[in-house]
Amino acid sequence: MPIYAYRCTQCGFEKDVMQKISDPLLTVCPECQSTSFAKQLTAPGFQLKGGGWYATDFKGGGNKPAEKPVTDSASAPPCQGGTAPCACN
Ligand SMILES: [Zn+2]
């Protein structure tokens, strides 16, 4: 059963609560009875965020290969290698 770290933003009360994933989230602070009791960001949540970053990065990288051939042909024209046989020589 996963343990969730809860914290009350009202009074600062912190508690690790063991819950089933199907259990409803706690909202009422056992210390001050306010509804500021909230689950803290845990490691799995952080990893999920990282995955989102990776997905964004991957999309950006997908655009790069399309631009690369243009840059390569401009900076290095064909037939300049010398060692490789070329139809132009
Ligand atoms: Zn509280």
PDB file of the backbone (N, CA, C, O) and the ligand in Angstrom, with CONECT records:
HET     ZN  A 101       1
ATOM      1  N   MET A   1       0.853  -1.205   0.000  1.00  0.00           N
ATOM      2  CA  MET A   1       0.000   0.000   0.000  1.00  0.00           C
ATOM      3  C   MET A   1       0.885   1.251   0.000  1.00  0.00           C
ATOM      4  O   MET A   1       1.786   1.369   0.831  1.00  0.00           O
ATOM      5  N   PRO A   2       0.645   2.155  -0.896  1.00  0.00           N
ATOM      6  CA  PRO A   2       1.505   3.350  -0.959  1.00  0.00           C
ATOM      7  C   PRO A   2       1.285   4.298   0.210  1.00  0.00           C
ATOM      8  O   PRO A   2       0.186   4.394   0.757  1.00  0.00           O
ATOM      9  N   ILE A   3       2.337   4.984   0.574  1.00  0.00           N
ATOM     10  CA  ILE A   3       2.244   5.972   1.651  1.00  0.00           C
ATOM     11  C   ILE A   3       2.326   7.365   1.035  1.00  0.00           C
ATOM     12  O   ILE A   3       3.238   7.668   0.266  1.00  0.00           O
ATOM     13  N   TYR A   4       1.367   8.193   1.382  1.00  0.00           N
ATOM     14  CA  TYR A   4       1.343   9.554   0.850  1.00  0.00           C
ATOM     15  C   TYR A   4       1.729  10.547   1.930  1.00  0.00           C
ATOM     16  O   TYR A   4       1.295  10.434   3.077  1.00  0.00           O
ATOM     17  N   ALA A   5       2.528  11.497   1.564  1.00  0.00           N
ATOM     18  CA  ALA A   5       2.914  12.556   2.494  1.00  0.00           C
ATOM     19  C   ALA A   5       1.912  13.693   2.378  1.00  0.00           C
ATOM     20  O   ALA A   5       1.782  14.333   1.335  1.00  0.00           O
ATOM     21  N   TYR A   6       1.209  13.924   3.479  1.00  0.00           N
ATOM     22  CA  TYR A   6       0.235  15.007   3.501  1.00  0.00           C
ATOM     23  C   TYR A   6       0.782  16.183   4.299  1.00  0.00           C
ATOM     24  O   TYR A   6       1.573  16.016   5.227  1.00  0.00           O
ATOM     25  N   ARG A   7       0.350  17.351   3.920  1.00  0.00           N
ATOM     26  CA  ARG A   7       0.765  18.536   4.657  1.00  0.00           C
ATOM     27  C   ARG A   7      -0.372  19.542   4.668  1.00  0.00           C
ATOM     28  O   ARG A   7      -1.067  19.741   3.672  1.00  0.00           O
ATOM     29  N   CYS A   8      -0.537  20.166   5.818  1.00  0.00           N
ATOM     30  CA  CYS A   8      -1.560  21.199   5.953  1.00  0.00           C
ATOM     31  C   CYS A   8      -0.930  22.559   5.687  1.00  0.00           C
ATOM     32  O   CYS A   8       0.010  22.972   6.367  1.00  0.00           O
ATOM     33  N   THR A   9      -1.465  23.241   4.691  1.00  0.00           N
ATOM     34  CA  THR A   9      -0.911  24.554   4.373  1.00  0.00           C
ATOM     35  C   THR A   9      -1.358  25.605   5.368  1.00  0.00           C
ATOM     36  O   THR A   9      -0.826  26.715   5.399  1.00  0.00           O
ATOM     37  N   GLN A  10      -2.340  25.246   6.180  1.00  0.00           N
ATOM     38  CA  GLN A  10      -2.882  26.191   7.157  1.00  0.00           C
ATOM     39  C   GLN A  10      -2.008  26.253   8.414  1.00  0.00           C
ATOM     40  O   GLN A  10      -1.622  27.333   8.862  1.00  0.00           O
ATOM     41  N   CYS A  11      -1.703  25.073   8.974  1.00  0.00           N
ATOM     42  CA  CYS A  11      -0.947  25.050  10.229  1.00  0.00           C
ATOM     43  C   CYS A  11       0.407  24.371  10.086  1.00  0.00           C
ATOM     44  O   CYS A  11       1.198  24.360  11.029  1.00  0.00           O
ATOM     45  N   GLY A  12       0.682  23.801   8.910  1.00  0.00           N
ATOM     46  CA  GLY A  12       1.989  23.181   8.683  1.00  0.00           C
ATOM     47  C   GLY A  12       2.091  21.757   9.190  1.00  0.00           C
ATOM     48  O   GLY A  12       3.172  21.169   9.164  1.00  0.00           O
ATOM     49  N   PHE A  13       0.998  21.197   9.645  1.00  0.00           N
ATOM     50  CA  PHE A  13       0.995  19.832  10.149  1.00  0.00           C
ATOM     51  C   PHE A  13       1.294  18.846   9.026  1.00  0.00           C
ATOM     52  O   PHE A  13       0.675  18.900   7.964  1.00  0.00           O
ATOM     53  N   GLU A  14       2.240  17.948   9.264  1.00  0.00           N
ATOM     54  CA  GLU A  14       2.613  16.966   8.241  1.00  0.00           C
ATOM     55  C   GLU A  14       2.367  15.559   8.747  1.00  0.00           C
ATOM     56  O   GLU A  14       2.571  15.264   9.925  1.00  0.00           O
ATOM     57  N   LYS A  15       1.926  14.692   7.843  1.00  0.00           N
ATOM     58  CA  LYS A  15       1.663  13.308   8.232  1.00  0.00           C
ATOM     59  C   LYS A  15       1.775  12.402   7.019  1.00  0.00           C
ATOM     60  O   LYS A  15       1.313  12.737   5.928  1.00  0.00           O
ATOM     61  N   ASP A  16       2.395  11.250   7.227  1.00  0.00           N
ATOM     62  CA  ASP A  16       2.444  10.241   6.174  1.00  0.00           C
ATOM     63  C   ASP A  16       1.237   9.326   6.340  1.00  0.00           C
ATOM     64  O   ASP A  16       1.061   8.706   7.389  1.00  0.00           O
ATOM     65  N   VAL A  17       0.420   9.244   5.317  1.00  0.00           N
ATOM     66  CA  VAL A  17      -0.816   8.460   5.397  1.00  0.00           C
ATOM     67  C   VAL A  17      -0.734   7.280   4.446  1.00  0.00           C
ATOM     68  O   VAL A  17      -0.448   7.427   3.257  1.00  0.00           O
ATOM     69  N   MET A  18      -0.995   6.097   5.008  1.00  0.00           N
ATOM     70  CA  MET A  18      -1.017   4.898   4.172  1.00  0.00           C
ATOM     71  C   MET A  18      -2.416   4.739   3.584  1.00  0.00           C
ATOM     72  O   MET A  18      -3.403   4.611   4.310  1.00  0.00           O
ATOM     73  N   GLN A  19      -2.478   4.750   2.261  1.00  0.00           N
ATOM     74  CA  GLN A  19      -3.784   4.664   1.605  1.00  0.00           C
ATOM     75  C   GLN A  19      -3.736   3.724   0.422  1.00  0.00           C
ATOM     76  O   GLN A  19      -2.699   3.525  -0.209  1.00  0.00           O
ATOM     77  N   LYS A  20      -4.889   3.156   0.146  1.00  0.00           N
ATOM     78  CA  LYS A  20      -5.034   2.450  -1.120  1.00  0.00           C
ATOM     79  C   LYS A  20      -5.158   3.512  -2.213  1.00  0.00           C
ATOM     80  O   LYS A  20      -5.579   4.640  -1.956  1.00  0.00           O
ATOM     81  N   ILE A  21      -4.787   3.134  -3.431  1.00  0.00           N
ATOM     82  CA  ILE A  21      -4.897   4.087  -4.540  1.00  0.00           C
ATOM     83  C   ILE A  21      -6.360   4.474  -4.759  1.00  0.00           C
ATOM     84  O   ILE A  21      -6.668   5.589  -5.180  1.00  0.00           O
ATOM     85  N   SER A  22      -7.255   3.520  -4.461  1.00  0.00           N
ATOM     86  CA  SER A  22      -8.693   3.774  -4.650  1.00  0.00           C
ATOM     87  C   SER A  22      -9.282   4.627  -3.537  1.00  0.00           C
ATOM     88  O   SER A  22     -10.390   5.145  -3.678  1.00  0.00           O
ATOM     89  N   ASP A  23      -8.553   4.780  -2.426  1.00  0.00           N
ATOM     90  CA  ASP A  23      -9.075   5.590  -1.317  1.00  0.00           C
ATOM     91  C   ASP A  23      -9.165   7.059  -1.711  1.00  0.00           C
ATOM     92  O   ASP A  23      -8.322   7.565  -2.451  1.00  0.00           O
ATOM     93  N   PRO A  24     -10.190   7.738  -1.213  1.00  0.00           N
ATOM     94  CA  PRO A  24     -10.291   9.183  -1.505  1.00  0.00           C
ATOM     95  C   PRO A  24      -9.188   9.956  -0.800  1.00  0.00           C
ATOM     96  O   PRO A  24      -8.731   9.561   0.273  1.00  0.00           O
ATOM     97  N   LEU A  25      -8.768  11.049  -1.400  1.00  0.00           N
ATOM     98  CA  LEU A  25      -7.720  11.872  -0.806  1.00  0.00           C
ATOM     99  C   LEU A  25      -8.243  12.587   0.427  1.00  0.00           C
ATOM    100  O   LEU A  25      -9.407  12.983   0.496  1.00  0.00           O
ATOM    101  N   LEU A  26      -7.360  12.741   1.389  1.00  0.00           N
ATOM    102  CA  LEU A  26      -7.740  13.480   2.583  1.00  0.00           C
ATOM    103  C   LEU A  26      -7.668  14.976   2.303  1.00  0.00           C
ATOM    104  O   LEU A  26      -6.793  15.448   1.577  1.00  0.00           O
ATOM    105  N   THR A  27      -8.583  15.692   2.878  1.00  0.00           N
ATOM    106  CA  THR A  27      -8.591  17.143   2.680  1.00  0.00           C
ATOM    107  C   THR A  27      -8.664  17.898   4.004  1.00  0.00           C
ATOM    108  O   THR A  27      -8.301  19.072   4.080  1.00  0.00           O
ATOM    109  N   VAL A  28      -9.142  17.206   5.057  1.00  0.00           N
ATOM    110  CA  VAL A  28      -9.314  17.880   6.343  1.00  0.00           C
ATOM    111  C   VAL A  28      -8.117  17.589   7.245  1.00  0.00           C
ATOM    112  O   VAL A  28      -7.774  16.431   7.484  1.00  0.00           O
ATOM    113  N   CYS A  29      -7.502  18.626   7.729  1.00  0.00           N
ATOM    114  CA  CYS A  29      -6.349  18.494   8.612  1.00  0.00           C
ATOM    115  C   CYS A  29      -6.789  17.970   9.974  1.00  0.00           C
ATOM    116  O   CYS A  29      -7.686  18.543  10.592  1.00  0.00           O
ATOM    117  N   PRO A  30      -6.168  16.886  10.453  1.00  0.00           N
ATOM    118  CA  PRO A  30      -6.552  16.342  11.773  1.00  0.00           C
ATOM    119  C   PRO A  30      -6.112  17.254  12.914  1.00  0.00           C
ATOM    120  O   PRO A  30      -6.555  17.094  14.052  1.00  0.00           O
ATOM    121  N   GLU A  31      -5.247  18.202  12.606  1.00  0.00           N
ATOM    122  CA  GLU A  31      -4.727  19.088  13.648  1.00  0.00           C
ATOM    123  C   GLU A  31      -5.595  20.338  13.843  1.00  0.00           C
ATOM    124  O   GLU A  31      -5.987  20.676  14.960  1.00  0.00           O
ATOM    125  N   CYS A  32      -5.881  21.010  12.729  1.00  0.00           N
ATOM    126  CA  CYS A  32      -6.651  22.262  12.861  1.00  0.00           C
ATOM    127  C   CYS A  32      -8.028  22.173  12.215  1.00  0.00           C
ATOM    128  O   CYS A  32      -8.779  23.149  12.208  1.00  0.00           O
ATOM    129  N   GLN A  33      -8.362  20.993  11.669  1.00  0.00           N
ATOM    130  CA  GLN A  33      -9.679  20.738  11.066  1.00  0.00           C
ATOM    131  C   GLN A  33      -9.975  21.596   9.835  1.00  0.00           C
ATOM    132  O   GLN A  33     -11.114  21.624   9.367  1.00  0.00           O
ATOM    133  N   SER A  34      -8.981  22.287   9.309  1.00  0.00           N
ATOM    134  CA  SER A  34      -9.221  23.070   8.101  1.00  0.00           C
ATOM    135  C   SER A  34      -9.105  22.152   6.886  1.00  0.00           C
ATOM    136  O   SER A  34      -8.567  21.049   6.980  1.00  0.00           O
ATOM    137  N   THR A  35      -9.603  22.607   5.771  1.00  0.00           N
ATOM    138  CA  THR A  35      -9.568  21.785   4.557  1.00  0.00           C
ATOM    139  C   THR A  35      -8.317  22.088   3.726  1.00  0.00           C
ATOM    140  O   THR A  35      -8.327  21.978   2.500  1.00  0.00           O
ATOM    141  N   SER A  36      -7.254  22.466   4.413  1.00  0.00           N
ATOM    142  CA  SER A  36      -5.997  22.780   3.734  1.00  0.00           C
ATOM    143  C   SER A  36      -5.052  21.581   3.706  1.00  0.00           C
ATOM    144  O   SER A  36      -3.893  21.703   3.308  1.00  0.00           O
ATOM    145  N   PHE A  37      -5.553  20.434   4.127  1.00  0.00           N
ATOM    146  CA  PHE A  37      -4.739  19.228   4.156  1.00  0.00           C
ATOM    147  C   PHE A  37      -4.637  18.690   2.733  1.00  0.00           C
ATOM    148  O   PHE A  37      -5.654  18.367   2.119  1.00  0.00           O
ATOM    149  N   ALA A  38      -3.418  18.592   2.203  1.00  0.00           N
ATOM    150  CA  ALA A  38      -3.263  18.183   0.807  1.00  0.00           C
ATOM    151  C   ALA A  38      -2.078  17.247   0.634  1.00  0.00           C
ATOM    152  O   ALA A  38      -1.086  17.336   1.357  1.00  0.00           O
ATOM    153  N   LYS A  39      -2.195  16.377  -0.301  1.00  0.00           N
ATOM    154  CA  LYS A  39      -1.130  15.422  -0.606  1.00  0.00           C
ATOM    155  C   LYS A  39       0.049  16.165  -1.216  1.00  0.00           C
ATOM    156  O   LYS A  39      -0.110  17.024  -2.083  1.00  0.00           O
ATOM    157  N   GLN A  40       1.230  15.811  -0.739  1.00  0.00           N
ATOM    158  CA  GLN A  40       2.430  16.465  -1.239  1.00  0.00           C
ATOM    159  C   GLN A  40       2.924  15.800  -2.514  1.00  0.00           C
ATOM    160  O   GLN A  40       2.580  14.658  -2.818  1.00  0.00           O
ATOM    161  N   LEU A  41       3.725  16.530  -3.238  1.00  0.00           N
ATOM    162  CA  LEU A  41       4.322  15.993  -4.462  1.00  0.00           C
ATOM    163  C   LEU A  41       5.286  14.878  -4.087  1.00  0.00           C
ATOM    164  O   LEU A  41       6.245  15.097  -3.347  1.00  0.00           O
ATOM    165  N   THR A  42       5.028  13.687  -4.599  1.00  0.00           N
ATOM    166  CA  THR A  42       5.870  12.546  -4.273  1.00  0.00           C
ATOM    167  C   THR A  42       6.782  12.196  -5.442  1.00  0.00           C
ATOM    168  O   THR A  42       6.663  12.766  -6.527  1.00  0.00           O
ATOM    169  N   ALA A  43       7.669  11.280  -5.219  1.00  0.00           N
ATOM    170  CA  ALA A  43       8.637  10.904  -6.257  1.00  0.00           C
ATOM    171  C   ALA A  43       7.977  10.438  -7.556  1.00  0.00           C
ATOM    172  O   ALA A  43       8.385  10.869  -8.635  1.00  0.00           O
ATOM    173  N   PRO A  44       6.955   9.557  -7.476  1.00  0.00           N
ATOM    174  CA  PRO A  44       6.317   9.122  -8.729  1.00  0.00           C
ATOM    175  C   PRO A  44       5.727  10.294  -9.511  1.00  0.00           C
ATOM    176  O   PRO A  44       5.772  10.301 -10.741  1.00  0.00           O
ATOM    177  N   GLY A  45       5.177  11.278  -8.812  1.00  0.00           N
ATOM    178  CA  GLY A  45       4.621  12.446  -9.480  1.00  0.00           C
ATOM    179  C   GLY A  45       5.713  13.246 -10.165  1.00  0.00           C
ATOM    180  O   GLY A  45       5.518  13.782 -11.256  1.00  0.00           O
ATOM    181  N   PHE A  46       6.857  13.320  -9.517  1.00  0.00           N
ATOM    182  CA  PHE A  46       7.977  14.057 -10.085  1.00  0.00           C
ATOM    183  C   PHE A  46       8.481  13.380 -11.348  1.00  0.00           C
ATOM    184  O   PHE A  46       8.836  14.042 -12.323  1.00  0.00           O
ATOM    185  N   GLN A  47       8.509  12.052 -11.319  1.00  0.00           N
ATOM    186  CA  GLN A  47       8.971  11.312 -12.489  1.00  0.00           C
ATOM    187  C   GLN A  47       8.013  11.497 -13.655  1.00  0.00           C
ATOM    188  O   GLN A  47       8.422  11.562 -14.814  1.00  0.00           O
ATOM    189  N   LEU A  48       6.732  11.582 -13.325  1.00  0.00           N
ATOM    190  CA  LEU A  48       5.743  11.802 -14.369  1.00  0.00           C
ATOM    191  C   LEU A  48       5.987  13.146 -15.055  1.00  0.00           C
ATOM    192  O   LEU A  48       5.852  13.275 -16.272  1.00  0.00           O
ATOM    193  N   LYS A  49       6.343  14.127 -14.255  1.00  0.00           N
ATOM    194  CA  LYS A  49       6.633  15.446 -14.778  1.00  0.00           C
ATOM    195  C   LYS A  49       7.849  15.364 -15.715  1.00  0.00           C
ATOM    196  O   LYS A  49       7.881  15.978 -16.782  1.00  0.00           O
ATOM    197  N   GLY A  50       8.840  14.588 -15.278  1.00  0.00           N
ATOM    198  CA  GLY A  50      10.044  14.431 -16.099  1.00  0.00           C
ATOM    199  C   GLY A  50       9.710  13.778 -17.432  1.00  0.00           C
ATOM    200  O   GLY A  50      10.278  14.119 -18.470  1.00  0.00           O
ATOM    201  N   GLY A  51       8.770  12.826 -17.382  1.00  0.00           N
ATOM    202  CA  GLY A  51       8.374  12.165 -18.619  1.00  0.00           C
ATOM    203  C   GLY A  51       7.733  13.144 -19.577  1.00  0.00           C
ATOM    204  O   GLY A  51       7.902  13.051 -20.793  1.00  0.00           O
ATOM    205  N   GLY A  52       6.992  14.089 -19.010  1.00  0.00           N
ATOM    206  CA  GLY A  52       6.368  15.108 -19.837  1.00  0.00           C
ATOM    207  C   GLY A  52       7.415  15.977 -20.523  1.00  0.00           C
ATOM    208  O   GLY A  52       7.270  16.364 -21.683  1.00  0.00           O
ATOM    209  N   TRP A  53       8.476  16.271 -19.769  1.00  0.00           N
ATOM    210  CA  TRP A  53       9.556  17.059 -20.330  1.00  0.00           C
ATOM    211  C   TRP A  53      10.232  16.303 -21.468  1.00  0.00           C
ATOM    212  O   TRP A  53      10.589  16.866 -22.503  1.00  0.00           O
ATOM    213  N   TYR A  54      10.391  15.006 -21.232  1.00  0.00           N
ATOM    214  CA  TYR A  54      11.059  14.190 -22.248  1.00  0.00           C
ATOM    215  C   TYR A  54      10.241  14.169 -23.537  1.00  0.00           C
ATOM    216  O   TYR A  54      10.781  14.239 -24.641  1.00  0.00           O
ATOM    217  N   ALA A  55       8.922  14.071 -23.364  1.00  0.00           N
ATOM    218  CA  ALA A  55       8.040  14.023 -24.527  1.00  0.00           C
ATOM    219  C   ALA A  55       8.132  15.335 -25.311  1.00  0.00           C
ATOM    220  O   ALA A  55       8.129  15.340 -26.542  1.00  0.00           O
ATOM    221  N   THR A  56       8.214  16.436 -24.580  1.00  0.00           N
ATOM    222  CA  THR A  56       8.322  17.745 -25.225  1.00  0.00           C
ATOM    223  C   THR A  56       9.650  17.844 -25.969  1.00  0.00           C
ATOM    224  O   THR A  56       9.719  18.343 -27.092  1.00  0.00           O
ATOM    225  N   ASP A  57      10.701  17.356 -25.313  1.00  0.00           N
ATOM    226  CA  ASP A  57      12.037  17.400 -25.894  1.00  0.00           C
ATOM    227  C   ASP A  57      12.103  16.554 -27.157  1.00  0.00           C
ATOM    228  O   ASP A  57      12.728  16.922 -28.152  1.00  0.00           O
ATOM    229  N   PHE A  58      11.439  15.414 -27.082  1.00  0.00           N
ATOM    230  CA  PHE A  58      11.455  14.485 -28.218  1.00  0.00           C
ATOM    231  C   PHE A  58      10.778  15.123 -29.433  1.00  0.00           C
ATOM    232  O   PHE A  58      11.241  14.977 -30.564  1.00  0.00           O
ATOM    233  N   LYS A  59       9.694  15.821 -29.184  1.00  0.00           N
ATOM    234  CA  LYS A  59       8.982  16.494 -30.273  1.00  0.00           C
ATOM    235  C   LYS A  59       9.871  17.543 -30.939  1.00  0.00           C
ATOM    236  O   LYS A  59       9.914  17.661 -32.164  1.00  0.00           O
ATOM    237  N   GLY A  60      10.589  18.311 -30.087  1.00  0.00           N
ATOM    238  CA  GLY A  60      11.480  19.345 -30.604  1.00  0.00           C
ATOM    239  C   GLY A  60      12.602  18.731 -31.423  1.00  0.00           C
ATOM    240  O   GLY A  60      12.997  19.265 -32.459  1.00  0.00           O
ATOM    241  N   GLY A  61      13.119  17.587 -30.940  1.00  0.00           N
ATOM    242  CA  GLY A  61      14.203  16.907 -31.642  1.00  0.00           C
ATOM    243  C   GLY A  61      13.733  16.381 -32.988  1.00  0.00           C
ATOM    244  O   GLY A  61      14.508  16.291 -33.940  1.00  0.00           O
ATOM    245  N   GLY A  62      12.441  16.031 -33.055  1.00  0.00           N
ATOM    246  CA  GLY A  62      11.904  15.504 -34.308  1.00  0.00           C
ATOM    247  C   GLY A  62      11.932  16.545 -35.423  1.00  0.00           C
ATOM    248  O   GLY A  62      11.966  16.198 -36.603  1.00  0.00           O
ATOM    249  N   ASN A  63      11.917  17.805 -35.049  1.00  0.00           N
ATOM    250  CA  ASN A  63      11.930  18.863 -36.062  1.00  0.00           C
ATOM    251  C   ASN A  63      13.344  19.120 -36.604  1.00  0.00           C
ATOM    252  O   ASN A  63      13.518  19.578 -37.734  1.00  0.00           O
ATOM    253  N   LYS A  64      14.336  18.817 -35.780  1.00  0.00           N
ATOM    254  CA  LYS A  64      15.715  19.131 -36.152  1.00  0.00           C
ATOM    255  C   LYS A  64      16.224  18.393 -37.395  1.00  0.00           C
ATOM    256  O   LYS A  64      16.810  19.024 -38.275  1.00  0.00           O
ATOM    257  N   PRO A  65      16.013  17.055 -37.493  1.00  0.00           N
ATOM    258  CA  PRO A  65      16.547  16.334 -38.662  1.00  0.00           C
ATOM    259  C   PRO A  65      16.072  16.913 -39.989  1.00  0.00           C
ATOM    260  O   PRO A  65      16.778  16.809 -40.992  1.00  0.00           O
ATOM    261  N   ALA A  66      14.897  17.517 -40.010  1.00  0.00           N
ATOM    262  CA  ALA A  66      14.368  18.100 -41.240  1.00  0.00           C
ATOM    263  C   ALA A  66      15.185  19.327 -41.654  1.00  0.00           C
ATOM    264  O   ALA A  66      15.330  19.622 -42.840  1.00  0.00           O
ATOM    265  N   GLU A  67      15.718  20.037 -40.645  1.00  0.00           N
ATOM    266  CA  GLU A  67      16.484  21.243 -40.964  1.00  0.00           C
ATOM    267  C   GLU A  67      17.935  20.908 -41.315  1.00  0.00           C
ATOM    268  O   GLU A  67      18.582  21.632 -42.072  1.00  0.00           O
ATOM    269  N   LYS A  68      18.431  19.817 -40.765  1.00  0.00           N
ATOM    270  CA  LYS A  68      19.863  19.506 -40.875  1.00  0.00           C
ATOM    271  C   LYS A  68      20.359  19.382 -42.326  1.00  0.00           C
ATOM    272  O   LYS A  68      21.375  19.996 -42.654  1.00  0.00           O
ATOM    273  N   PRO A  69      19.697  18.622 -43.206  1.00  0.00           N
ATOM    274  CA  PRO A  69      20.213  18.475 -44.582  1.00  0.00           C
ATOM    275  C   PRO A  69      20.417  19.814 -45.277  1.00  0.00           C
ATOM    276  O   PRO A  69      21.343  19.962 -46.074  1.00  0.00           O
ATOM    277  N   VAL A  70      19.573  20.781 -44.987  1.00  0.00           N
ATOM    278  CA  VAL A  70      19.684  22.110 -45.595  1.00  0.00           C
ATOM    279  C   VAL A  70      20.986  22.768 -45.164  1.00  0.00           C
ATOM    280  O   VAL A  70      21.704  23.362 -45.969  1.00  0.00           O
ATOM    281  N   THR A  71      21.273  22.645 -43.856  1.00  0.00           N
ATOM    282  CA  THR A  71      22.479  23.258 -43.321  1.00  0.00           C
ATOM    283  C   THR A  71      23.724  22.554 -43.864  1.00  0.00           C
ATOM    284  O   THR A  71      24.728  23.195 -44.177  1.00  0.00           O
ATOM    285  N   ASP A  72      23.640  21.213 -43.969  1.00  0.00           N
ATOM    286  CA  ASP A  72      24.803  20.447 -44.431  1.00  0.00           C
ATOM    287  C   ASP A  72      25.156  20.780 -45.881  1.00  0.00           C
ATOM    288  O   ASP A  72      26.332  20.976 -46.186  1.00  0.00           O
ATOM    289  N   SER A  73      24.199  20.847 -46.759  1.00  0.00           N
ATOM    290  CA  SER A  73      24.465  21.101 -48.166  1.00  0.00           C
ATOM    291  C   SER A  73      24.990  22.521 -48.377  1.00  0.00           C
ATOM    292  O   SER A  73      25.733  22.788 -49.322  1.00  0.00           O
ATOM    293  N   ALA A  74      24.593  23.421 -47.485  1.00  0.00           N
ATOM    294  CA  ALA A  74      25.027  24.808 -47.620  1.00  0.00           C
ATOM    295  C   ALA A  74      26.476  24.977 -47.178  1.00  0.00           C
ATOM    296  O   ALA A  74      27.248  25.686 -47.823  1.00  0.00           O
ATOM    297  N   SER A  75      26.847  24.319 -46.067  1.00  0.00           N
ATOM    298  CA  SER A  75      28.185  24.509 -45.518  1.00  0.00           C
ATOM    299  C   SER A  75      29.203  23.581 -46.177  1.00  0.00           C
ATOM    300  O   SER A  75      30.381  23.927 -46.269  1.00  0.00           O
ATOM    301  N   ALA A  76      28.761  22.399 -46.640  1.00  0.00           N
ATOM    302  CA  ALA A  76      29.694  21.457 -47.258  1.00  0.00           C
ATOM    303  C   ALA A  76      29.148  21.017 -48.607  1.00  0.00           C
ATOM    304  O   ALA A  76      28.378  20.059 -48.664  1.00  0.00           O
ATOM    305  N   PRO A  77      29.513  21.668 -49.672  1.00  0.00           N
ATOM    306  CA  PRO A  77      29.032  21.299 -50.993  1.00  0.00           C
ATOM    307  C   PRO A  77      29.558  19.931 -51.421  1.00  0.00           C
ATOM    308  O   PRO A  77      30.601  19.514 -50.917  1.00  0.00           O
ATOM    309  N   PRO A  78      28.890  19.214 -52.324  1.00  0.00           N
ATOM    310  CA  PRO A  78      29.355  17.915 -52.769  1.00  0.00           C
ATOM    311  C   PRO A  78      30.661  18.038 -53.559  1.00  0.00           C
ATOM    312  O   PRO A  78      31.015  19.124 -54.018  1.00  0.00           O
ATOM    313  N   CYS A  79      31.371  16.922 -53.713  1.00  0.00           N
ATOM    314  CA  CYS A  79      32.610  16.854 -54.486  1.00  0.00           C
ATOM    315  C   CYS A  79      33.790  17.544 -53.818  1.00  0.00           C
ATOM    316  O   CYS A  79      34.795  17.815 -54.474  1.00  0.00           O
ATOM    317  N   GLN A  80      33.682  17.838 -52.503  1.00  0.00           N
ATOM    318  CA  GLN A  80      34.795  18.523 -51.840  1.00  0.00           C
ATOM    319  C   GLN A  80      35.586  17.540 -50.994  1.00  0.00           C
ATOM    320  O   GLN A  80      36.618  17.906 -50.431  1.00  0.00           O
ATOM    321  N   GLY A  81      35.119  16.287 -50.893  1.00  0.00           N
ATOM    322  CA  GLY A  81      35.812  15.303 -50.060  1.00  0.00           C
ATOM    323  C   GLY A  81      37.159  14.950 -50.670  1.00  0.00           C
ATOM    324  O   GLY A  81      38.146  14.878 -49.938  1.00  0.00           O
ATOM    325  N   GLY A  82      37.247  14.724 -51.981  1.00  0.00           N
ATOM    326  CA  GLY A  82      38.514  14.401 -52.630  1.00  0.00           C
ATOM    327  C   GLY A  82      38.808  12.931 -52.657  1.00  0.00           C
ATOM    328  O   GLY A  82      39.120  12.382 -53.714  1.00  0.00           O
ATOM    329  N   THR A  83      38.718  12.274 -51.518  1.00  0.00           N
ATOM    330  CA  THR A  83      39.087  10.860 -51.433  1.00  0.00           C
ATOM    331  C   THR A  83      37.996   9.970 -52.026  1.00  0.00           C
ATOM    332  O   THR A  83      38.295   8.940 -52.630  1.00  0.00           O
ATOM    333  N   ALA A  84      36.722  10.368 -51.854  1.00  0.00           N
ATOM    334  CA  ALA A  84      35.648   9.532 -52.356  1.00  0.00           C
ATOM    335  C   ALA A  84      35.443   9.761 -53.854  1.00  0.00           C
ATOM    336  O   ALA A  84      35.487  10.902 -54.316  1.00  0.00           O
ATOM    337  N   PRO A  85      35.215   8.676 -54.626  1.00  0.00           N
ATOM    338  CA  PRO A  85      34.970   8.843 -56.053  1.00  0.00           C
ATOM    339  C   PRO A  85      33.704   9.637 -56.310  1.00  0.00           C
ATOM    340  O   PRO A  85      32.690   9.430 -55.643  1.00  0.00           O
ATOM    341  N   CYS A  86      33.759  10.531 -57.261  1.00  0.00           N
ATOM    342  CA  CYS A  86      32.601  11.389 -57.514  1.00  0.00           C
ATOM    343  C   CYS A  86      32.340  11.457 -59.012  1.00  0.00           C
ATOM    344  O   CYS A  86      33.283  11.418 -59.802  1.00  0.00           O
ATOM    345  N   ALA A  87      31.139  11.553 -59.397  1.00  0.00           N
ATOM    346  CA  ALA A  87      30.739  11.610 -60.817  1.00  0.00           C
ATOM    347  C   ALA A  87      31.181  12.929 -61.456  1.00  0.00           C
ATOM    348  O   ALA A  87      31.276  13.030 -62.679  1.00  0.00           O
ATOM    349  N   CYS A  88      31.446  13.918 -60.639  1.00  0.00           N
ATOM    350  CA  CYS A  88      31.809  15.241 -61.179  1.00  0.00           C
ATOM    351  C   CYS A  88      33.279  15.329 -61.543  1.00  0.00           C
ATOM    352  O   CYS A  88      33.668  16.244 -62.270  1.00  0.00           O
ATOM    353  N   ASN A  89      34.125  14.398 -61.057  1.00  0.00           N
ATOM    354  CA  ASN A  89      35.567  14.517 -61.307  1.00  0.00           C
ATOM    355  C   ASN A  89      35.972  13.893 -62.624  1.00  0.00           C
ATOM    356  O   ASN A  89      37.150  13.910 -62.978  1.00  0.00           O
TER     357      ASN A  89
HETATM  358 ZN    ZN A 101      -3.807  22.075   9.877  1.00  0.00          ZN2+
END
